[in-house]
Amino acid sequence: MNDTMITLVTGANKGIGREIAAQLAALGHIVVIGARSAELGEKAAAELRATGADATSVVLDVTDPASAAAAADAVEARHGRLDALVNNAGVARPPGSDLAAQRPRSADLDVIRRIFDTNFFGVITVTNALLPLLRRSSAPRVVNVSSSAGSLAAGTDPEIAAVVYAGLSAADLPLAVGYVPSKTALNALTVQYARDLHPDGILVNAVCPGYCATDLNNHSGHRTAAQGAVAAVRMATVPADGPTGTFTDDQGSVPW
């Protein structure tokens, strides 16, 4: 078997996903860019190839099981297996919605469902579609890009919140009944997958990129996308006897 790592990153045509793909490519991985748009996915892959990387793209809408299945077929046809899956695709606020749609007292259930379709159900859809290919790897890994916003500890303990949210007051903590619970659910999902797939040697971990300036937050974050990619890259490259069922950032463990 070829020892070169083959990694698929969802939502990788821009932002943190694009940086995860670039950093893994720089480490020698064969990178597959997953993107809803064939044009934007191929553009990102071409830019990586221009740097000497081995990069291709697949059309992948994480909310569409047929799209996930087709992407899995494409990866199988080209590579025969998958060594790492990075579930990076996510949404904080669907286009056309406002913050009131996620405030608990005025929640728009259609908006909440759309967020969960991507951030939670989409991870299940893509992971299960690619599990047969991951099982062919000698050291398979799944990395779920989560957020400390989903930390129950940070949401309820002022001392932890002061660390996780860099000193924000309780009144300033995120209040979004779609995005925040979707990341809490993703963390719980990570643990469930880690337990279920441990006998198969598949490592499953969640990571927090931090508050990065991306389209997700209208570029209001104080970290770069490159900084945000570090934790995911680390977990995508841990050895076969590495950790599973963890939640970390680039500094270490994140309170759950």
Secondary structure, DSSP 8 states (H G I E B T S, - for coil): ---S-EEEETTTTSHHHHHHHHHHHHTT-EEEEEES-HHHHHHHHHHHHTTT-EEEEEE--TT-HHHHHHHHHHHHHHHS--SEEEE----SS-TT--GGGGSGGG--HHHHHHHHIIIIIHHHHHHHHHHHHHTTSSS-EEEEE--GGG-HHHHH-HHHHHHHTTT--GGGS---TTHHHHHHHHHHHHHHHHHHHGGGT-EEEEE---SB-SGGGTT--SB-HHHHHHHHHHHHT--TT---S-EEETTEE---
